[in-house]
Each structure stands twice: as C-alpha cells, then as structure tokens.
C-alpha cells in the first residue's frame, strides 16, 4: 500500500492480535504485529493510502480502528501487543478485550 521496500529478515515480531466480529463473522481474523527499525525510503501515496509520519504524541488514534489506541502506544514505545478484541454490532467499537500471551 505504501510502496516501501523492506528486508523481511529485519522484521521483528512483537505481537499477535485476534479480532472478533460476532455480528459479521467473515471479518474476524488474526493479525501479527511487526516492527521494522532499519531505514526506509519515503512512502508514496496510492489509491489505498496517503501515508504520513507522526510523532509518538501525535498519532491520530481517533482516525484509526477502535482497538489501535489500546495496543499501538505500547508497541510504538518498544513493547508488545498480544490480545483479542471483540467489536460490537456497529462493527467499529470494541465491546470486550482480553489480554493474550506470546504463547497463546
């Protein structure tokens, strides 16, 4: 989506998230979270995304999925993200969350 070229060998796994959408099960999924600490080229705008860089205190969580504000701050500060998030009937609001572990 961004046009960034990276070396997959330098991806560092830092999390695994489960998303549950009981009212639309086809949206339910597992996601893996990685960080990349090597230099990258500038991203390019595509039909999918208009990329932008933000400082840690400027991340626009209000424009992201509801779960992001619950786990992304820890990852951006060097932590990990393991857990599950259940979304309500509106398909946008987290109504339940459970912590997870790296072994789960």
Residue frames as qw, qx, qy, qz and C-alpha x, y, z in Angstrom:
[[0.000, 0.881, 0.472, 0.000, 0.00, 0.00, 0.00],
 [0.237, -0.907, 0.054, 0.344, 2.85, 2.45, 0.67],
 [0.658, 0.711, -0.207, 0.135, 5.45, 1.45, -1.88],
 [0.339, -0.765, 0.541, -0.091, 8.03, 0.86, 0.87],
 [0.829, 0.278, -0.482, 0.052, 10.66, -1.75, 0.12],
 [0.502, -0.677, 0.464, -0.273, 11.96, -3.55, 3.21],
 [0.363, 0.326, -0.872, 0.044, 14.09, -6.56, 4.05],
 [0.787, -0.377, -0.283, -0.398, 11.69, -9.16, 5.55],
 [0.746, -0.031, -0.535, 0.395, 14.58, -10.65, 7.54],
 [0.197, 0.190, -0.372, 0.887, 14.67, -7.42, 9.58],
 [0.545, -0.489, -0.249, -0.635, 11.02, -7.59, 10.68],
 [0.081, 0.163, -0.810, 0.558, 10.77, -8.09, 14.44],
 [0.463, -0.478, -0.674, -0.320, 7.64, -9.90, 15.68],
 [0.019, 0.169, -0.509, 0.844, 6.13, -8.04, 18.63],
 [0.457, 0.104, 0.485, -0.738, 2.54, -9.18, 18.79],
 [0.119, -0.208, -0.896, -0.374, -0.44, -11.21, 17.74],
 [0.351, 0.121, 0.308, -0.876, -3.99, -9.88, 17.83],
 [0.069, 0.348, 0.919, 0.173, -7.34, -11.58, 17.41],
 [0.292, 0.073, -0.010, -0.954, -10.28, -9.57, 16.11],
 [0.107, 0.350, 0.930, -0.037, -13.79, -10.90, 16.62],
 [0.326, 0.045, -0.151, -0.932, -16.84, -9.53, 14.86],
 [0.295, 0.181, 0.903, -0.254, -19.75, -11.67, 16.15],
 [0.501, 0.612, 0.368, -0.488, -22.31, -9.85, 14.01],
 [0.660, 0.692, -0.227, -0.184, -20.18, -10.30, 10.86],
 [0.841, -0.370, 0.363, 0.157, -18.01, -13.35, 11.41],
 [0.792, 0.478, 0.140, 0.354, -16.38, -13.08, 7.98],
 [0.132, 0.896, -0.218, 0.363, -14.49, -10.02, 9.31],
 [0.741, -0.622, 0.254, 0.004, -12.99, -11.98, 12.23],
 [0.731, 0.559, -0.305, 0.247, -9.25, -12.51, 11.86],
 [0.740, -0.526, 0.040, 0.416, -5.84, -12.91, 13.47],
 [0.381, 0.885, -0.154, 0.217, -3.14, -10.34, 12.84],
 [0.804, -0.207, -0.113, 0.546, 0.58, -10.38, 13.52],
 [0.048, -0.998, 0.034, 0.028, 2.36, -7.21, 14.61],
 [0.807, 0.080, 0.021, 0.585, 5.91, -6.45, 13.47],
 [0.092, -0.941, 0.084, 0.314, 8.28, -3.52, 13.85],
 [0.772, 0.425, 0.089, 0.464, 10.98, -2.51, 11.41],
 [0.415, -0.826, -0.004, 0.382, 13.85, -0.50, 12.79],
 [0.578, -0.036, 0.400, 0.711, 16.01, -0.13, 9.67],
 [0.114, 0.445, -0.118, -0.880, 15.97, 2.98, 7.46],
 [0.491, 0.499, 0.711, 0.070, 13.25, 3.07, 4.82],
 [0.178, 0.221, 0.403, 0.870, 12.58, 5.06, 1.68],
 [0.306, 0.147, 0.226, -0.913, 9.84, 7.66, 1.68],
 [0.390, 0.381, 0.833, -0.092, 6.38, 6.13, 1.22],
 [0.064, -0.035, -0.472, -0.879, 4.30, 7.05, -1.80],
 [0.520, 0.227, 0.362, -0.740, 0.63, 7.91, -1.98],
 [0.024, -0.072, -0.917, -0.391, -1.59, 5.29, -3.63],
 [0.479, -0.362, -0.439, -0.668, -5.31, 4.75, -4.09],
 [0.680, -0.376, -0.621, 0.105, -5.25, 2.83, -0.78],
 [0.578, -0.639, -0.261, 0.436, -3.38, 5.29, 1.43],
 [0.230, 0.860, -0.120, 0.439, -1.97, 8.79, 1.81],
 [0.781, -0.260, -0.376, 0.427, 0.93, 7.98, 4.15],
 [0.040, -0.862, 0.163, -0.478, 2.25, 10.46, 6.70],
 [0.558, 0.055, -0.627, 0.541, 4.78, 10.40, 9.54],
 [0.457, -0.778, -0.140, -0.408, 3.66, 11.28, 13.08],
 [0.057, 0.486, -0.675, 0.552, 5.47, 11.87, 16.34],
 [0.283, -0.158, -0.921, 0.215, 4.64, 9.48, 19.19],
 [0.053, 0.410, 0.575, -0.706, 2.40, 12.08, 20.83],
 [0.332, 0.382, -0.159, -0.848, 0.69, 12.98, 17.55],
 [0.010, 0.076, 0.954, 0.291, -0.59, 9.59, 16.32],
 [0.457, -0.059, -0.094, -0.883, -4.20, 10.17, 15.16],
 [0.089, 0.070, 0.976, -0.187, -5.84, 7.32, 17.06],
 [0.436, 0.432, 0.434, -0.660, -9.25, 8.90, 16.55],
 [0.559, 0.526, -0.334, -0.547, -8.92, 8.19, 12.80],
 [0.222, 0.302, -0.924, -0.069, -7.97, 4.53, 13.36],
 [0.658, -0.296, -0.656, -0.219, -9.85, 1.37, 14.28],
 [0.559, -0.726, 0.039, -0.398, -11.01, 1.48, 17.91],
 [0.937, -0.283, -0.066, 0.196, -8.57, -1.24, 19.02],
 [0.629, 0.508, -0.179, 0.560, -5.44, 0.64, 17.87],
 [0.136, -0.751, 0.264, -0.589, -5.39, 3.07, 20.79],
 [0.844, -0.470, 0.133, -0.222, -5.44, 0.08, 23.14],
 [0.925, -0.147, 0.205, 0.286, -2.29, -1.68, 21.86],
 [0.626, 0.644, 0.024, 0.438, -0.37, 0.55, 19.43],
 [0.149, -0.920, 0.249, -0.264, 1.04, 3.02, 22.02],
 [0.768, -0.495, 0.401, 0.063, 2.88, 0.19, 23.78],
 [0.849, 0.269, 0.287, 0.354, 4.36, -1.10, 20.52],
 [0.365, 0.844, -0.009, 0.393, 5.47, 2.38, 19.46],
 [0.291, -0.843, 0.372, -0.258, 7.30, 2.72, 22.77],
 [0.210, 0.516, -0.827, 0.077, 9.11, -0.59, 22.39],
 [0.543, -0.124, 0.702, -0.443, 6.62, -3.00, 23.94],
 [0.006, 0.051, 0.947, 0.317, 4.49, -5.84, 22.63],
 [0.564, 0.060, 0.041, -0.823, 0.84, -6.42, 21.75],
 [0.208, -0.069, -0.969, -0.115, -0.96, -9.69, 22.48],
 [0.298, 0.234, 0.594, -0.710, -4.69, -9.91, 22.97],
 [0.096, 0.409, 0.818, 0.393, -8.13, -10.14, 21.47],
 [0.183, 0.210, 0.131, -0.951, -10.73, -7.52, 20.69],
 [0.174, 0.484, 0.852, 0.092, -14.42, -8.09, 20.17],
 [0.064, -0.019, -0.184, -0.981, -16.32, -5.49, 18.17],
 [0.369, 0.348, 0.599, -0.620, -19.96, -4.60, 18.70],
 [0.521, 0.557, 0.646, 0.017, -22.86, -4.68, 16.28],
 [0.244, 0.921, -0.018, -0.302, -21.74, -1.33, 14.84],
 [0.891, 0.292, 0.064, 0.342, -18.59, -3.15, 13.58],
 [0.334, 0.741, -0.177, 0.556, -16.48, -0.23, 14.81],
 [0.352, -0.710, 0.346, -0.502, -16.49, -0.17, 18.61],
 [0.414, 0.160, -0.855, 0.267, -14.56, -2.56, 20.85],
 [0.663, -0.508, -0.101, -0.540, -17.01, -4.00, 23.38],
 [0.876, -0.452, 0.170, 0.015, -14.65, -6.52, 25.02],
 [0.456, 0.693, -0.540, 0.140, -10.93, -7.13, 25.17],
 [0.919, -0.383, 0.082, 0.042, -8.79, -9.86, 26.64],
 [0.087, -0.786, 0.593, 0.153, -5.04, -9.88, 27.19],
 [0.961, 0.238, -0.144, -0.013, -3.06, -12.56, 25.45],
 [0.579, -0.633, 0.449, 0.250, 0.40, -14.03, 25.75],
 [0.221, 0.615, -0.638, -0.408, 3.15, -14.75, 23.24],
 [0.139, -0.122, 0.981, 0.052, 2.48, -18.49, 23.65],
 [0.507, 0.392, 0.583, -0.499, -1.29, -18.18, 23.10]]
